Structures are given as structure tokens and as C-alpha cells.
Amino acid sequence: MNLYLLYAIGPWQIIIILLVVLLLFGGKKIPELMGGFGKGIKEFKKATKEEEKEENKDDSN
């Protein structure tokens, strides 16, 4: 049922959501939020790569 809701979102709903976000946070705050989000994703990817390297290192020994 939750998967169906994901496909039920159309272009008009996305536009409305973006307008609400713009109204709530303002134009100046959104780039800061997205920058923080991007940094978070970058750190997550870095941590997962380091974990994989440690696992591979442990497996080879």
C-alpha cells in the first residue's frame, strides 16, 4: 500500500510540495539546507566505504 502512494505522486503534487517548502523556509534557507543534506550524504558514503575497506582487510588476514 505504501509503494502505491509513491507512484501516485504526480508532477502537480511535486510542484505543490516544492512551493510549500519554499514558503516555509524561504529562498535563502533552501540552499543551506541542501548543502547540509549533500554533506551528510557525502559523509555517509565515506563511512560506508571505510567500513567496506576494513571488512576486506579483515577478510584477507
CORHUVEN-V860538 format. One record per run of one state. SS is the DSSP state (a for helix, b for strand, c for the rest). FROM is the first residue (numbers start at 0). TO is the last residue. If there is no record, write none. Layout:
ss=[SS	SS]
from=[FROM	FROM]
to=[TO	TO]
//
This chain:
ss=[c	a	c	a	c]
from=[0	1	8	10	60]
to=[0	7	9	59	60]
//
